[in-house]
Amino acid sequence: MHPTTIAVDLAKNVFELAVADDHWHLAASHRFTRRQFERFLASQPPGHVVMEACGTAHHWGRVAQGHGHQVTLLPAQFVRPYARGNKTDRTDAEALLEAVRSGRIVPVAVKTVAQQELLALHRLRDQWMATRTARINALRGFLREQGILLPRGAQAAVAAIPALVEDADTPLPGRLREAFALLYEEVRGVEDRIARIERRLRTFAATDAVAQRLLTIPGVGLLTATALVGTVGHIHGFRRGRHFASWLGLTPRERSSGSRRSLGRITKRGDVYLRCLLTHGARAVLLAAHRLAAAGRALSRLQQWAVAVANRRGHNKATIALANKLARIVWAVWRYDVTFVAAPPFAA
């Protein structure tokens, strides 16, 4: 009888394996180095490889798939309750067998190299944006101590710095002028790197059919569309739009028992970055709808709904409700390969 399921507890250099037969009986345990593990995958007949969806899991998942194995990646937080006894690599590998045998845990799709490339670009841009914000805030604080206030807005503040540094009448000590000039050069360098990342993302979006369809949705821009393609990849894994919104953490947290049903705040599970992008997009859609309504112009059906929710429940709750709806629209546009067409407004 050949082993059919191989549970792998991943690490940097040491890999613990628990091998089970087709009756889920533990057949063997192994402890391999990286090279030994790769040779083991190549020498085994096609089977079922189970790993936690953690660092390097997608790489090893692609390696296993290349050798003909079926790969299942399980979220680590759902595997932990199956561990018995003390925390060791062996008990972690055996917990993976128990978790996959239950059949109740939704697996994570193995990401392609292109998807991970997209996500790496997003992570780099996000880190550089944080660096840019920190440097501008530092400049604001230093100048405020000298009695100088920078204008509001990051772009306006950065544009005002050269004149302050070069103006001899500005009450700045000489050593601070040099330091502020260095800070300004750093901010400009970071902005140049951010612009290069965005050009790469724009080039990808121009050639990707899914990203082009997602860009037709209100509140979904370049960053949101490319981040969705890089993170989700296979939208058909979600049976309906509500499941996708729930995966993003945009559905209410439930605490119910018996006949009593209690719904609270959103769960905030899933990918924080995607949820943040959709929330910012929903806020932009809602603000644009308020401006159109104030100007007496016609609103689309989505904008009418958003304004009605804001009037009834408040701006912040309406923003999250609209983000939930945008997630469902994303699922429908992606799932059925269509472009978004704004429905005409309801008659007054």
N, C-alpha and C positions, 0 to 999 in steps of 0.2 A: 504494500500500500504506500503510495507516494504522499509526502506531505502536501497539503493543499493550501494552508494559510500560514503566512510568515509575518509575525508581528515584530516590528523593529522599534526599539527605543533609540532615537537618534542622539548623537553627541558630536563633538568636534573630531575626536580621534578614536573613540571606543564605541562600538555599536553592539547592543545586547539584542539577541534574537530569541524569540519563542516560536517554535514550529509546531503546528497542530495538524492532525490528520483530518479526514473528512467527517469523523465523528466528534470533532472538537476535543480529542484527547491530546494532551501535551506529548509530542513525539520526541522533541529534542530541544536543547538550549545551546546557544553559541555566543561567543564573545569575540568580535572581530575588530581589526583595524580597518581603516578606510579601504586600503587595497584588497584586503581579504574579503571585505563585505562586497565590493564590486565584483570580485572573482566569483563569490558565492552566487550572486544574482545571475551571472552569466552561465554558471554551470547547472543551475536548477532548471527542471522542466517548468513550463509556464504554470504559474500558480497565482495566489491572491496575496499581495503584499499590503500590510496595514501599518500606517505610521500616524503620529500626531502631526497636525498642521502647524508646524513650528519652523524655526530657522533651518534652512537647507532642505526642508521636506519636499518642496516643489522640484528642486534639482534632482534629488534621489528618486522622486516619483517619475521624472522623465527618464532617468537611467533605467529604472525597473521596467517601464513601459517599452523602452527600446529593446529589452530582452524578452518581450512577449508576456510580461506579467500584467495582471489586473491590479490596479493601485487604488487604495482607499485611504484618504486623508481624513482623520477625525479631529474635530475641535478639542483642544487640550482640556478645556474646562468641563467637558462632558465625559472625558475619559477618567478624570481623577477620582470620582466616586467609586469606580470599579477596582481601585487598588486595595489590596488586602495586606495587612501586616505592616512592617516597617518600609520606609521609602528607600528602595534600591532599584537599580536598573532592571533586575530580573522581575521584580513585582510590577514595575511599570510596563514591561513588555507583556506580561501575562494579563495585566489589566486591559491592554489593547485587544487581546483575544476575547475577553469577556464583553467588552464594549461593542465590538463588531458583531459578535454573536447575537446580541440583543436585537439588532436590526432596527432600533428606534432612533439612532443618531443620524442626522442628515450629514453626509460627507461633504468635504470641501473639494471643489474641482481642482485638478492639477493645472497650474498656470504654465503658459508657454513662455519661451524666452522673450518674445515680443511684449507680452503683458508685463513681465517683470521689468523690462526696459522702460516701458511707459511709467510704471509706478516709481522706479528709481528717479526718473526725471522729475516727477511730481514731488518726491521727498526732498530732492536737492533744492528745487525751487522753494518749497515750504521753509527749509532751513535758512536759505539766503534771505527770504522775506523776513523771517524772525531776526536775523542779523541786522538787516537794514532798519527795521523798526527800533531795535535796541540802540543803534548808533544815533538815529535821529532823536530819540528820547534823551539820550545822554547829552547831545548838543543843546537841546532845549533847556535841560536842567543847568548846564554850565553857563549858558548865556543868561538865563534868568538870574543867576547869582550876580551877574555883572550889570543887571538892570536892563537887559535887552530881551525883548520878546520876539520870537519867530512867528510868522503868520500861521494860521491854521491850515492843516492839510500837509501831507508828507511832501508832495511835489513842490508846493509853494515854499515850504520851509527849506528844502534843499536848494531851491533856486535862489533864495535870499542869502545864503551863506557866503558866496564869493564876494559880494559887495561889502558885507560886514567885515570880512577879513582884510580886504584890500583898502578899505576906507581908513585913512589915517586919523580921522576925527572920531572914529568909533572907540568908546572907552574900553579897550581890551589890552591887557598886558601883552608884552611882546612874545613871551614864551607860549601864551595861550593862542596867539595868532597862528604860530607854526603848528601847534597841536590840532587846532580846528581845521587848518588846511589839510593835514594828514587824514583827519576824520572825513572831511568832504571827499577826498580822493578815494577813500575806502568805500564810502557810500556809492559813489559813481561807479566804481569797479563792480560792486555787488549788483547794482542795477543793470550793468552791461551783461553780467552773467545770467541774470534773470531773463533779460530780453532774448538771449541766445536760447535758453531753455524753451521759452514761449514760441520762438520761431520753429524749433524742432517739433513741438506739439502741434503747431499750426500746419506744418508740412504733413504730419501723420494724419490729422483730421481731414485734410483735403483729399487724401487717397483712401480713406476708410469709409465704406458704405454705411456702417452702423453709426459711426460718429456723425456723418452728414445728416442722417435721419434724426438723431438725437438733438442736433443743433436747431431743428425746426420747432422744438418745444420751448415755450416761454420760460425764462428763468434758467435755462440750460445753455451755458456758454462753452467756450473752448475748454476750460479747466474741468468742468463737470462732465462733459461728454467724453473726453479722453480718460479721465479718472474712472468713469463707469466702465469703459471698454477694458481698461487695464485691470480693474479689480474683479468685475463680475465675469466677463468672458462668455459664459454659457448661461444665457437668460432662461433657457428652456428647463433649467433645474428648478425653477419656481413655477408652481402650477397656476397661480393667479397673482394678480397685482398686490393683494393684501399680504401674501407671503413675502413678497419682495420688500414691501414697506416695513413689515415686521422684522425682516432680516437686517434692515437699516436702523432699527430701533425707533421707528417713528409711530408705533402703535401704542395704545395705553397699557400700562402695567396693570395686571389683573390679580386681585386677591379675593377669591370667591370661595364659598363653602355652602353646600346645601342649596337652598332657594335664594340665598343672598349673593348678589353679584356686585362686586366693587371694582370700579375702574379708576385708576389714578393717573399719575403723570406718565409721560412716554418712558419706555424701558431704557433707552439710550444704549441698546446693545448693538453689536455689529461694528462697522467701520466708522470711526469718528470723523475721518476726513471727508468721506462721501456725505455723511449726514450734515456736516458743516456746510459743504458746498450747496447742497439742495436747500438748506435753510436760508443761506444768503440769497440764492436765486429766488426763493419764495418771497423773501422780504423785498427784493427789487420789483417783482411782479405786483405785489400789494401796493407799494409806494407809487408805482406808475399808474395803477388803477385809481388810487385816490386823486392823483393829479388830473387824470382824464375826467373823473367825475366832477372835480371842482371847476374844470374848464367847460363843463357842459357837453363833453364829447361822448360818443357812444362807446360802451364797453363790450368786450366779448363776454360770452357766457361764463367762462372761467373767472374773469375779472369781476363780473356781477356777483358770482358766488362768494369770492374772496372778500369783497366789500361788505356783503351782507353778514358774513361770519364775523368780520372785524367790528361791525356795528353792534352785533349781538353779544360777542364774547370777548372783545378786546383785541388790540393789535397783535400782541405776542402769541396768543392762542391761535389767532387766525393765521399767523405766519407758519406755525407748526402744522396746522391743519392743511394749509396749502402745500407745504413741503411733502406731506403724506400723499396728497393728490398728485403732485408732480411725480413722485416715485411710481405711482400706479400708471400714470401716463407713459413714463419711461418704459415700464414693463410692457404695456400694450404696443407702443411704437416699435420696440425691439422685437417682441415676440411675434408680431404679425407682419413685420417688414413693411411698415407703412410710414408715411410722413404725417406730422401733426397738422391738422387743419382746424383753426379756431372756429368753434360753433358760433353762429350769429346770436346776438343778444335776444333775450326774451322780450316780448312786447311789454310795455309799461302797463 
